[in-house]
């Protein structure tokens, strides 16, 4: 099950579980679509080099039993400053 991280790893923008601009790689590194388009080299995950795709939205009724993560992840990518 996806953890649905609550923020962009690059700019720290809040990304709600139903955010349509959240993008993830196969390791669930999470970025907002603005950072993917304008900051990430080649629009790829800077951690693994993998493809970034739109994160699926978990239905609201499922969030009650399977909530999104509250752990924020930030990494010091030089291009995110």
HTML snippet that shows the backbone in 3Dmol.js (N, CA, C, O; Angstrom):
<script src="https://3Dmol.org/build/3Dmol-min.js"></script>
<div id="view" style="width:600px;height:400px;position:relative"></div>
<script>
const pdb = `
ATOM      1  N   UNK A   1       0.837  -1.171   0.000  1.00  0.00           N
ATOM      2  CA  UNK A   1       0.000   0.000   0.000  1.00  0.00           C
ATOM      3  C   UNK A   1       0.890   1.245   0.000  1.00  0.00           C
ATOM      4  O   UNK A   1       1.880   1.308   0.729  1.00  0.00           O
ATOM      5  N   UNK A   2       0.538   2.213  -0.806  1.00  0.00           N
ATOM      6  CA  UNK A   2       1.306   3.455  -0.866  1.00  0.00           C
ATOM      7  C   UNK A   2       1.211   4.213   0.460  1.00  0.00           C
ATOM      8  O   UNK A   2       0.171   4.214   1.118  1.00  0.00           O
ATOM      9  N   UNK A   3       2.318   4.856   0.834  1.00  0.00           N
ATOM     10  CA  UNK A   3       2.319   5.618   2.081  1.00  0.00           C
ATOM     11  C   UNK A   3       1.650   6.979   1.937  1.00  0.00           C
ATOM     12  O   UNK A   3       1.203   7.554   2.929  1.00  0.00           O
ATOM     13  N   UNK A   4       1.576   7.501   0.718  1.00  0.00           N
ATOM     14  CA  UNK A   4       0.998   8.826   0.463  1.00  0.00           C
ATOM     15  C   UNK A   4       1.680   9.884   1.328  1.00  0.00           C
ATOM     16  O   UNK A   4       1.078  10.447   2.242  1.00  0.00           O
ATOM     17  N   UNK A   5       2.930  10.133   1.021  1.00  0.00           N
ATOM     18  CA  UNK A   5       3.702  11.129   1.772  1.00  0.00           C
ATOM     19  C   UNK A   5       3.047  12.503   1.668  1.00  0.00           C
ATOM     20  O   UNK A   5       2.446  12.831   0.645  1.00  0.00           O
ATOM     21  N   UNK A   6       3.164  13.309   2.731  1.00  0.00           N
ATOM     22  CA  UNK A   6       2.401  14.556   2.808  1.00  0.00           C
ATOM     23  C   UNK A   6       3.042  15.794   2.176  1.00  0.00           C
ATOM     24  O   UNK A   6       2.489  16.890   2.263  1.00  0.00           O
ATOM     25  N   UNK A   7       4.216  15.622   1.535  1.00  0.00           N
ATOM     26  CA  UNK A   7       4.888  16.815   1.015  1.00  0.00           C
ATOM     27  C   UNK A   7       5.788  16.491  -0.170  1.00  0.00           C
ATOM     28  O   UNK A   7       6.144  15.339  -0.418  1.00  0.00           O
ATOM     29  N   UNK A   8       6.141  17.548  -0.891  1.00  0.00           N
ATOM     30  CA  UNK A   8       7.119  17.444  -1.968  1.00  0.00           C
ATOM     31  C   UNK A   8       8.500  17.389  -1.334  1.00  0.00           C
ATOM     32  O   UNK A   8       8.849  18.226  -0.501  1.00  0.00           O
ATOM     33  N   UNK A   9       9.272  16.405  -1.733  1.00  0.00           N
ATOM     34  CA  UNK A   9      10.616  16.231  -1.191  1.00  0.00           C
ATOM     35  C   UNK A   9      11.543  17.380  -1.584  1.00  0.00           C
ATOM     36  O   UNK A   9      12.552  17.616  -0.920  1.00  0.00           O
ATOM     37  N   UNK A  10      11.215  18.082  -2.640  1.00  0.00           N
ATOM     38  CA  UNK A  10      12.066  19.161  -3.143  1.00  0.00           C
ATOM     39  C   UNK A  10      11.720  20.513  -2.509  1.00  0.00           C
ATOM     40  O   UNK A  10      12.577  21.133  -1.879  1.00  0.00           O
ATOM     41  N   UNK A  11      10.471  20.977  -2.670  1.00  0.00           N
ATOM     42  CA  UNK A  11      10.096  22.319  -2.201  1.00  0.00           C
ATOM     43  C   UNK A  11       9.303  22.312  -0.897  1.00  0.00           C
ATOM     44  O   UNK A  11       9.001  23.375  -0.354  1.00  0.00           O
ATOM     45  N   UNK A  12       8.966  21.136  -0.392  1.00  0.00           N
ATOM     46  CA  UNK A  12       8.213  20.954   0.855  1.00  0.00           C
ATOM     47  C   UNK A  12       6.760  21.408   0.751  1.00  0.00           C
ATOM     48  O   UNK A  12       6.116  21.628   1.777  1.00  0.00           O
ATOM     49  N   UNK A  13       6.234  21.554  -0.450  1.00  0.00           N
ATOM     50  CA  UNK A  13       4.818  21.902  -0.628  1.00  0.00           C
ATOM     51  C   UNK A  13       3.955  20.790  -0.020  1.00  0.00           C
ATOM     52  O   UNK A  13       4.262  19.607  -0.167  1.00  0.00           O
ATOM     53  N   UNK A  14       2.891  21.176   0.652  1.00  0.00           N
ATOM     54  CA  UNK A  14       1.944  20.205   1.190  1.00  0.00           C
ATOM     55  C   UNK A  14       1.238  19.497   0.033  1.00  0.00           C
ATOM     56  O   UNK A  14       0.803  20.131  -0.929  1.00  0.00           O
ATOM     57  N   UNK A  15       1.132  18.174   0.146  1.00  0.00           N
ATOM     58  CA  UNK A  15       0.433  17.375  -0.853  1.00  0.00           C
ATOM     59  C   UNK A  15      -0.584  16.490  -0.130  1.00  0.00           C
ATOM     60  O   UNK A  15      -0.235  15.458   0.443  1.00  0.00           O
ATOM     61  N   UNK A  16      -1.818  16.908  -0.170  1.00  0.00           N
ATOM     62  CA  UNK A  16      -2.893  16.153   0.481  1.00  0.00           C
ATOM     63  C   UNK A  16      -3.040  14.779  -0.169  1.00  0.00           C
ATOM     64  O   UNK A  16      -2.588  14.584  -1.297  1.00  0.00           O
ATOM     65  N   UNK A  17      -3.662  13.829   0.517  1.00  0.00           N
ATOM     66  CA  UNK A  17      -3.843  12.504  -0.066  1.00  0.00           C
ATOM     67  C   UNK A  17      -4.586  12.515  -1.401  1.00  0.00           C
ATOM     68  O   UNK A  17      -4.409  11.610  -2.217  1.00  0.00           O
ATOM     69  N   UNK A  18      -5.419  13.538  -1.629  1.00  0.00           N
ATOM     70  CA  UNK A  18      -6.152  13.630  -2.890  1.00  0.00           C
ATOM     71  C   UNK A  18      -5.536  14.629  -3.874  1.00  0.00           C
ATOM     72  O   UNK A  18      -6.185  15.038  -4.836  1.00  0.00           O
ATOM     73  N   UNK A  19      -4.279  15.019  -3.627  1.00  0.00           N
ATOM     74  CA  UNK A  19      -3.612  15.983  -4.511  1.00  0.00           C
ATOM     75  C   UNK A  19      -3.414  15.390  -5.900  1.00  0.00           C
ATOM     76  O   UNK A  19      -2.883  14.289  -6.048  1.00  0.00           O
ATOM     77  N   UNK A  20      -3.842  16.123  -6.902  1.00  0.00           N
ATOM     78  CA  UNK A  20      -3.680  15.670  -8.275  1.00  0.00           C
ATOM     79  C   UNK A  20      -2.325  16.042  -8.862  1.00  0.00           C
ATOM     80  O   UNK A  20      -1.969  15.593  -9.951  1.00  0.00           O
ATOM     81  N   UNK A  21      -1.567  16.871  -8.132  1.00  0.00           N
ATOM     82  CA  UNK A  21      -0.250  17.273  -8.629  1.00  0.00           C
ATOM     83  C   UNK A  21       0.889  16.540  -7.927  1.00  0.00           C
ATOM     84  O   UNK A  21       2.044  16.943  -8.061  1.00  0.00           O
ATOM     85  N   UNK A  22       0.596  15.476  -7.183  1.00  0.00           N
ATOM     86  CA  UNK A  22       1.639  14.673  -6.538  1.00  0.00           C
ATOM     87  C   UNK A  22       2.150  13.632  -7.527  1.00  0.00           C
ATOM     88  O   UNK A  22       1.368  12.956  -8.194  1.00  0.00           O
ATOM     89  N   UNK A  23       3.460  13.515  -7.610  1.00  0.00           N
ATOM     90  CA  UNK A  23       4.077  12.524  -8.493  1.00  0.00           C
ATOM     91  C   UNK A  23       5.042  11.674  -7.689  1.00  0.00           C
ATOM     92  O   UNK A  23       5.705  12.165  -6.775  1.00  0.00           O
ATOM     93  N   UNK A  24       5.119  10.377  -8.037  1.00  0.00           N
ATOM     94  CA  UNK A  24       5.978   9.440  -7.318  1.00  0.00           C
ATOM     95  C   UNK A  24       6.769   8.577  -8.292  1.00  0.00           C
ATOM     96  O   UNK A  24       6.416   8.431  -9.462  1.00  0.00           O
ATOM     97  N   UNK A  25       7.864   8.007  -7.759  1.00  0.00           N
ATOM     98  CA  UNK A  25       8.614   7.000  -8.506  1.00  0.00           C
ATOM     99  C   UNK A  25       8.273   5.637  -7.898  1.00  0.00           C
ATOM    100  O   UNK A  25       7.429   5.553  -7.006  1.00  0.00           O
ATOM    101  N   UNK A  26       8.911   4.585  -8.366  1.00  0.00           N
ATOM    102  CA  UNK A  26       8.591   3.248  -7.863  1.00  0.00           C
ATOM    103  C   UNK A  26       9.008   3.043  -6.407  1.00  0.00           C
ATOM    104  O   UNK A  26       8.577   2.082  -5.770  1.00  0.00           O
ATOM    105  N   UNK A  27       9.849   3.942  -5.874  1.00  0.00           N
ATOM    106  CA  UNK A  27      10.246   3.878  -4.460  1.00  0.00           C
ATOM    107  C   UNK A  27       9.395   4.811  -3.600  1.00  0.00           C
ATOM    108  O   UNK A  27       9.628   4.925  -2.397  1.00  0.00           O
ATOM    109  N   UNK A  28       8.431   5.464  -4.193  1.00  0.00           N
ATOM    110  CA  UNK A  28       7.521   6.407  -3.534  1.00  0.00           C
ATOM    111  C   UNK A  28       8.172   7.728  -3.154  1.00  0.00           C
ATOM    112  O   UNK A  28       7.634   8.450  -2.314  1.00  0.00           O
ATOM    113  N   UNK A  29       9.309   8.065  -3.744  1.00  0.00           N
ATOM    114  CA  UNK A  29       9.830   9.418  -3.585  1.00  0.00           C
ATOM    115  C   UNK A  29       8.726  10.309  -4.150  1.00  0.00           C
ATOM    116  O   UNK A  29       8.160  10.006  -5.200  1.00  0.00           O
ATOM    117  N   UNK A  30       8.421  11.393  -3.465  1.00  0.00           N
ATOM    118  CA  UNK A  30       7.242  12.191  -3.813  1.00  0.00           C
ATOM    119  C   UNK A  30       7.625  13.633  -4.130  1.00  0.00           C
ATOM    120  O   UNK A  30       8.360  14.271  -3.377  1.00  0.00           O
ATOM    121  N   UNK A  31       7.122  14.134  -5.242  1.00  0.00           N
ATOM    122  CA  UNK A  31       7.403  15.488  -5.695  1.00  0.00           C
ATOM    123  C   UNK A  31       6.126  16.113  -6.236  1.00  0.00           C
ATOM    124  O   UNK A  31       5.227  15.404  -6.688  1.00  0.00           O
ATOM    125  N   UNK A  32       6.044  17.442  -6.190  1.00  0.00           N
ATOM    126  CA  UNK A  32       4.906  18.127  -6.808  1.00  0.00           C
ATOM    127  C   UNK A  32       5.197  18.247  -8.311  1.00  0.00           C
ATOM    128  O   UNK A  32       6.352  18.203  -8.736  1.00  0.00           O
ATOM    129  N   UNK A  33       4.147  18.398  -9.091  1.00  0.00           N
ATOM    130  CA  UNK A  33       4.318  18.459 -10.546  1.00  0.00           C
ATOM    131  C   UNK A  33       5.123  19.678 -10.987  1.00  0.00           C
ATOM    132  O   UNK A  33       5.802  19.629 -12.013  1.00  0.00           O
ATOM    133  N   UNK A  34       5.056  20.781 -10.219  1.00  0.00           N
ATOM    134  CA  UNK A  34       5.841  21.966 -10.562  1.00  0.00           C
ATOM    135  C   UNK A  34       7.342  21.675 -10.454  1.00  0.00           C
ATOM    136  O   UNK A  34       8.107  22.050 -11.343  1.00  0.00           O
ATOM    137  N   UNK A  35       7.762  21.021  -9.389  1.00  0.00           N
ATOM    138  CA  UNK A  35       9.181  20.679  -9.241  1.00  0.00           C
ATOM    139  C   UNK A  35       9.620  19.682 -10.307  1.00  0.00           C
ATOM    140  O   UNK A  35      10.724  19.789 -10.840  1.00  0.00           O
ATOM    141  N   UNK A  36       8.762  18.712 -10.621  1.00  0.00           N
ATOM    142  CA  UNK A  36       9.104  17.733 -11.654  1.00  0.00           C
ATOM    143  C   UNK A  36       9.328  18.445 -12.988  1.00  0.00           C
ATOM    144  O   UNK A  36      10.290  18.146 -13.696  1.00  0.00           O
ATOM    145  N   UNK A  37       8.458  19.372 -13.326  1.00  0.00           N
ATOM    146  CA  UNK A  37       8.549  20.063 -14.611  1.00  0.00           C
ATOM    147  C   UNK A  37       9.658  21.103 -14.669  1.00  0.00           C
ATOM    148  O   UNK A  37      10.257  21.316 -15.723  1.00  0.00           O
ATOM    149  N   UNK A  38       9.939  21.760 -13.530  1.00  0.00           N
ATOM    150  CA  UNK A  38      10.832  22.919 -13.574  1.00  0.00           C
ATOM    151  C   UNK A  38      12.140  22.794 -12.807  1.00  0.00           C
ATOM    152  O   UNK A  38      13.031  23.621 -13.001  1.00  0.00           O
ATOM    153  N   UNK A  39      12.291  21.806 -11.954  1.00  0.00           N
ATOM    154  CA  UNK A  39      13.503  21.722 -11.144  1.00  0.00           C
ATOM    155  C   UNK A  39      14.273  20.416 -11.292  1.00  0.00           C
ATOM    156  O   UNK A  39      15.503  20.416 -11.234  1.00  0.00           O
ATOM    157  N   UNK A  40      13.574  19.314 -11.480  1.00  0.00           N
ATOM    158  CA  UNK A  40      14.256  18.020 -11.520  1.00  0.00           C
ATOM    159  C   UNK A  40      14.895  17.786 -12.877  1.00  0.00           C
ATOM    160  O   UNK A  40      14.224  17.911 -13.901  1.00  0.00           O
ATOM    161  N   UNK A  41      16.180  17.450 -12.906  1.00  0.00           N
ATOM    162  CA  UNK A  41      16.854  17.187 -14.177  1.00  0.00           C
ATOM    163  C   UNK A  41      16.147  16.071 -14.953  1.00  0.00           C
ATOM    164  O   UNK A  41      15.934  14.978 -14.428  1.00  0.00           O
ATOM    165  N   UNK A  42      15.793  16.353 -16.186  1.00  0.00           N
ATOM    166  CA  UNK A  42      15.119  15.392 -17.071  1.00  0.00           C
ATOM    167  C   UNK A  42      13.780  14.908 -16.521  1.00  0.00           C
ATOM    168  O   UNK A  42      13.258  13.894 -16.984  1.00  0.00           O
ATOM    169  N   UNK A  43      13.215  15.613 -15.546  1.00  0.00           N
ATOM    170  CA  UNK A  43      11.932  15.244 -14.926  1.00  0.00           C
ATOM    171  C   UNK A  43      11.934  13.822 -14.382  1.00  0.00           C
ATOM    172  O   UNK A  43      10.912  13.137 -14.403  1.00  0.00           O
ATOM    173  N   UNK A  44      13.091  13.387 -13.897  1.00  0.00           N
ATOM    174  CA  UNK A  44      13.231  12.046 -13.318  1.00  0.00           C
ATOM    175  C   UNK A  44      13.520  12.154 -11.834  1.00  0.00           C
ATOM    176  O   UNK A  44      13.941  13.205 -11.350  1.00  0.00           O
ATOM    177  N   UNK A  45      13.293  11.070 -11.117  1.00  0.00           N
ATOM    178  CA  UNK A  45      13.568  11.054  -9.686  1.00  0.00           C
ATOM    179  C   UNK A  45      15.067  11.271  -9.454  1.00  0.00           C
ATOM    180  O   UNK A  45      15.882  10.529 -10.004  1.00  0.00           O
ATOM    181  N   UNK A  46      15.441  12.262  -8.660  1.00  0.00           N
ATOM    182  CA  UNK A  46      16.859  12.520  -8.425  1.00  0.00           C
ATOM    183  C   UNK A  46      17.505  11.479  -7.508  1.00  0.00           C
ATOM    184  O   UNK A  46      18.730  11.432  -7.397  1.00  0.00           O
ATOM    185  N   UNK A  47      16.702  10.651  -6.855  1.00  0.00           N
ATOM    186  CA  UNK A  47      17.243   9.628  -5.958  1.00  0.00           C
ATOM    187  C   UNK A  47      17.585   8.335  -6.690  1.00  0.00           C
ATOM    188  O   UNK A  47      18.643   7.749  -6.461  1.00  0.00           O
ATOM    189  N   UNK A  48      16.682   7.889  -7.578  1.00  0.00           N
ATOM    190  CA  UNK A  48      16.894   6.604  -8.244  1.00  0.00           C
ATOM    191  C   UNK A  48      16.988   6.718  -9.761  1.00  0.00           C
ATOM    192  O   UNK A  48      17.338   5.747 -10.432  1.00  0.00           O
ATOM    193  N   UNK A  49      16.679   7.897 -10.311  1.00  0.00           N
ATOM    194  CA  UNK A  49      16.707   8.079 -11.757  1.00  0.00           C
ATOM    195  C   UNK A  49      15.480   7.526 -12.460  1.00  0.00           C
ATOM    196  O   UNK A  49      15.417   7.497 -13.689  1.00  0.00           O
ATOM    197  N   UNK A  50      14.501   7.086 -11.667  1.00  0.00           N
ATOM    198  CA  UNK A  50      13.306   6.474 -12.233  1.00  0.00           C
ATOM    199  C   UNK A  50      12.265   7.455 -12.728  1.00  0.00           C
ATOM    200  O   UNK A  50      12.340   8.660 -12.488  1.00  0.00           O
ATOM    201  N   UNK A  51      11.301   6.901 -13.420  1.00  0.00           N
ATOM    202  CA  UNK A  51      10.178   7.666 -13.966  1.00  0.00           C
ATOM    203  C   UNK A  51       9.285   8.165 -12.836  1.00  0.00           C
ATOM    204  O   UNK A  51       9.049   7.455 -11.859  1.00  0.00           O
ATOM    205  N   UNK A  52       8.798   9.373 -12.979  1.00  0.00           N
ATOM    206  CA  UNK A  52       7.833   9.936 -12.039  1.00  0.00           C
ATOM    207  C   UNK A  52       6.472   9.968 -12.715  1.00  0.00           C
ATOM    208  O   UNK A  52       6.333  10.447 -13.840  1.00  0.00           O
ATOM    209  N   UNK A  53       5.472   9.453 -12.013  1.00  0.00           N
ATOM    210  CA  UNK A  53       4.111   9.388 -12.532  1.00  0.00           C
ATOM    211  C   UNK A  53       3.153   9.973 -11.507  1.00  0.00           C
ATOM    212  O   UNK A  53       3.498  10.104 -10.332  1.00  0.00           O
ATOM    213  N   UNK A  54       1.931  10.331 -11.957  1.00  0.00           N
ATOM    214  CA  UNK A  54       0.953  10.883 -11.026  1.00  0.00           C
ATOM    215  C   UNK A  54       0.615   9.844  -9.963  1.00  0.00           C
ATOM    216  O   UNK A  54       0.350   8.680 -10.264  1.00  0.00           O
ATOM    217  N   UNK A  55       0.630  10.296  -8.715  1.00  0.00           N
ATOM    218  CA  UNK A  55       0.305   9.419  -7.601  1.00  0.00           C
ATOM    219  C   UNK A  55      -1.202   9.141  -7.597  1.00  0.00           C
ATOM    220  O   UNK A  55      -1.995  10.072  -7.736  1.00  0.00           O
ATOM    221  N   UNK A  56      -1.602   7.898  -7.442  1.00  0.00           N
ATOM    222  CA  UNK A  56      -3.040   7.603  -7.370  1.00  0.00           C
ATOM    223  C   UNK A  56      -3.662   8.246  -6.132  1.00  0.00           C
ATOM    224  O   UNK A  56      -2.989   8.472  -5.127  1.00  0.00           O
ATOM    225  N   UNK A  57      -4.951   8.533  -6.225  1.00  0.00           N
ATOM    226  CA  UNK A  57      -5.701   9.103  -5.110  1.00  0.00           C
ATOM    227  C   UNK A  57      -6.418   7.961  -4.385  1.00  0.00           C
ATOM    228  O   UNK A  57      -7.145   7.182  -5.001  1.00  0.00           O
ATOM    229  N   UNK A  58      -6.206   7.875  -3.086  1.00  0.00           N
ATOM    230  CA  UNK A  58      -6.923   6.883  -2.281  1.00  0.00           C
ATOM    231  C   UNK A  58      -8.315   7.432  -1.983  1.00  0.00           C
ATOM    232  O   UNK A  58      -8.445   8.579  -1.556  1.00  0.00           O
ATOM    233  N   UNK A  59      -9.358   6.630  -2.202  1.00  0.00           N
ATOM    234  CA  UNK A  59     -10.719   7.102  -1.918  1.00  0.00           C
ATOM    235  C   UNK A  59     -10.856   7.564  -0.468  1.00  0.00           C
ATOM    236  O   UNK A  59     -10.301   6.949   0.443  1.00  0.00           O
ATOM    237  N   UNK A  60     -11.592   8.639  -0.264  1.00  0.00           N
ATOM    238  CA  UNK A  60     -11.742   9.244   1.068  1.00  0.00           C
ATOM    239  C   UNK A  60     -12.221   8.236   2.102  1.00  0.00           C
ATOM    240  O   UNK A  60     -11.755   8.264   3.241  1.00  0.00           O
ATOM    241  N   UNK A  61     -13.135   7.349   1.737  1.00  0.00           N
ATOM    242  CA  UNK A  61     -13.641   6.382   2.706  1.00  0.00           C
ATOM    243  C   UNK A  61     -12.576   5.365   3.133  1.00  0.00           C
ATOM    244  O   UNK A  61     -12.684   4.773   4.207  1.00  0.00           O
ATOM    245  N   UNK A  62     -11.571   5.164   2.317  1.00  0.00           N
ATOM    246  CA  UNK A  62     -10.469   4.247   2.664  1.00  0.00           C
ATOM    247  C   UNK A  62      -9.423   4.922   3.551  1.00  0.00           C
ATOM    248  O   UNK A  62      -8.687   4.245   4.269  1.00  0.00           O
ATOM    249  N   UNK A  63      -9.355   6.249   3.503  1.00  0.00           N
ATOM    250  CA  UNK A  63      -8.387   6.970   4.349  1.00  0.00           C
ATOM    251  C   UNK A  63      -8.691   6.794   5.831  1.00  0.00           C
ATOM    252  O   UNK A  63      -7.789   6.904   6.660  1.00  0.00           O
ATOM    253  N   UNK A  64      -9.927   6.526   6.171  1.00  0.00           N
ATOM    254  CA  UNK A  64     -10.294   6.331   7.576  1.00  0.00           C
ATOM    255  C   UNK A  64      -9.608   5.099   8.157  1.00  0.00           C
ATOM    256  O   UNK A  64      -9.187   5.116   9.313  1.00  0.00           O
ATOM    257  N   UNK A  65      -9.494   4.050   7.383  1.00  0.00           N
ATOM    258  CA  UNK A  65      -8.861   2.820   7.873  1.00  0.00           C
ATOM    259  C   UNK A  65      -7.416   2.684   7.425  1.00  0.00           C
ATOM    260  O   UNK A  65      -6.646   1.948   8.041  1.00  0.00           O
ATOM    261  N   UNK A  66      -7.040   3.376   6.371  1.00  0.00           N
ATOM    262  CA  UNK A  66      -5.668   3.342   5.854  1.00  0.00           C
ATOM    263  C   UNK A  66      -5.205   4.776   5.591  1.00  0.00           C
ATOM    264  O   UNK A  66      -5.137   5.208   4.441  1.00  0.00           O
ATOM    265  N   UNK A  67      -4.886   5.518   6.671  1.00  0.00           N
ATOM    266  CA  UNK A  67      -4.534   6.936   6.520  1.00  0.00           C
ATOM    267  C   UNK A  67      -3.205   7.163   5.798  1.00  0.00           C
ATOM    268  O   UNK A  67      -2.337   6.292   5.746  1.00  0.00           O
ATOM    269  N   UNK A  68      -3.088   8.354   5.252  1.00  0.00           N
ATOM    270  CA  UNK A  68      -1.838   8.771   4.619  1.00  0.00           C
ATOM    271  C   UNK A  68      -0.768   8.997   5.683  1.00  0.00           C
ATOM    272  O   UNK A  68      -1.079   9.220   6.853  1.00  0.00           O
ATOM    273  N   UNK A  69       0.469   8.937   5.271  1.00  0.00           N
ATOM    274  CA  UNK A  69       1.591   9.183   6.178  1.00  0.00           C
ATOM    275  C   UNK A  69       1.605  10.642   6.626  1.00  0.00           C
ATOM    276  O   UNK A  69       1.154  11.531   5.905  1.00  0.00           O
ATOM    277  N   UNK A  70       2.123  10.869   7.810  1.00  0.00           N
ATOM    278  CA  UNK A  70       2.323  12.232   8.308  1.00  0.00           C
ATOM    279  C   UNK A  70       3.809  12.575   8.371  1.00  0.00           C
ATOM    280  O   UNK A  70       4.178  13.687   8.748  1.00  0.00           O
ATOM    281  N   UNK A  71       4.658  11.618   8.000  1.00  0.00           N
ATOM    282  CA  UNK A  71       6.114  11.823   8.047  1.00  0.00           C
ATOM    283  C   UNK A  71       6.578  12.591   6.812  1.00  0.00           C
ATOM    284  O   UNK A  71       6.445  12.118   5.683  1.00  0.00           O
ATOM    285  N   UNK A  72       7.118  13.769   7.043  1.00  0.00           N
ATOM    286  CA  UNK A  72       7.608  14.605   5.957  1.00  0.00           C
ATOM    287  C   UNK A  72       9.027  14.180   5.585  1.00  0.00           C
ATOM    288  O   UNK A  72       9.855  13.912   6.456  1.00  0.00           O
ATOM    289  N   UNK A  73       9.296  14.123   4.283  1.00  0.00           N
ATOM    290  CA  UNK A  73      10.604  13.735   3.771  1.00  0.00           C
ATOM    291  C   UNK A  73      11.149  14.907   2.964  1.00  0.00           C
ATOM    292  O   UNK A  73      10.488  15.404   2.052  1.00  0.00           O
ATOM    293  N   UNK A  74      12.357  15.344   3.303  1.00  0.00           N
ATOM    294  CA  UNK A  74      13.059  16.398   2.555  1.00  0.00           C
ATOM    295  C   UNK A  74      14.475  15.925   2.313  1.00  0.00           C
ATOM    296  O   UNK A  74      15.083  15.307   3.187  1.00  0.00           O
ATOM    297  N   UNK A  75      14.996  16.203   1.155  1.00  0.00           N
ATOM    298  CA  UNK A  75      16.388  15.876   0.845  1.00  0.00           C
ATOM    299  C   UNK A  75      17.039  17.120   0.263  1.00  0.00           C
ATOM    300  O   UNK A  75      16.388  17.926  -0.403  1.00  0.00           O
ATOM    301  N   UNK A  76      18.301  17.261   0.517  1.00  0.00           N
ATOM    302  CA  UNK A  76      19.023  18.457   0.094  1.00  0.00           C
ATOM    303  C   UNK A  76      19.546  18.298  -1.335  1.00  0.00           C
ATOM    304  O   UNK A  76      20.739  18.092  -1.557  1.00  0.00           O
ATOM    305  N   UNK A  77      18.633  18.396  -2.286  1.00  0.00           N
ATOM    306  CA  UNK A  77      19.026  18.389  -3.701  1.00  0.00           C
ATOM    307  C   UNK A  77      19.416  19.831  -4.029  1.00  0.00           C
ATOM    308  O   UNK A  77      18.639  20.749  -3.768  1.00  0.00           O
ATOM    309  N   UNK A  78      20.569  20.039  -4.579  1.00  0.00           N
ATOM    310  CA  UNK A  78      21.051  21.382  -4.870  1.00  0.00           C
ATOM    311  C   UNK A  78      20.126  22.192  -5.756  1.00  0.00           C
ATOM    312  O   UNK A  78      20.074  23.415  -5.627  1.00  0.00           O
ATOM    313  N   UNK A  79      19.404  21.555  -6.641  1.00  0.00           N
ATOM    314  CA  UNK A  79      18.518  22.266  -7.570  1.00  0.00           C
ATOM    315  C   UNK A  79      17.187  22.632  -6.942  1.00  0.00           C
ATOM    316  O   UNK A  79      16.379  23.301  -7.587  1.00  0.00           O
ATOM    317  N   UNK A  80      16.926  22.219  -5.703  1.00  0.00           N
ATOM    318  CA  UNK A  80      15.657  22.511  -5.045  1.00  0.00           C
ATOM    319  C   UNK A  80      15.715  23.783  -4.205  1.00  0.00           C
ATOM    320  O   UNK A  80      14.700  24.181  -3.635  1.00  0.00           O
ATOM    321  N   UNK A  81      16.839  24.410  -4.117  1.00  0.00           N
ATOM    322  CA  UNK A  81      16.972  25.600  -3.265  1.00  0.00           C
ATOM    323  C   UNK A  81      16.294  26.798  -3.835  1.00  0.00           C
ATOM    324  O   UNK A  81      16.322  27.870  -3.230  1.00  0.00           O
TER     325      UNK A  81
END
`;
const viewer = $3Dmol.createViewer("view");
viewer.addModel(pdb, "pdb");
viewer.setStyle({}, {cartoon: {color: "spectrum"}});
viewer.zoomTo();
viewer.render();
</script>
